């Protein structure tokens, strides 16, 4: 399965906008500089009371469909 490591730095309010359906996708930048988008529902698995701040590994199926998100390190 292909994977990509991304930096996600979202405040609690930004995460709530994703929860409320205002934003359906999250746009992030990979460690190597590529732009990546994935379903906002994935944030539900990783959001904390301060939002989401860290480096995460996104895993996709061979057809490019999002499958999972895993924390690699936390920021701040």
Secondary structure, DSSP 8 states (H G I E B T S, - for coil): --EEEEEEEE-HHHHHHHHTTS-SEEEEEETTS-EEEEEGGGGGGT-BTTBEEEEEEEEE-TTS-EEEEEEEEE--
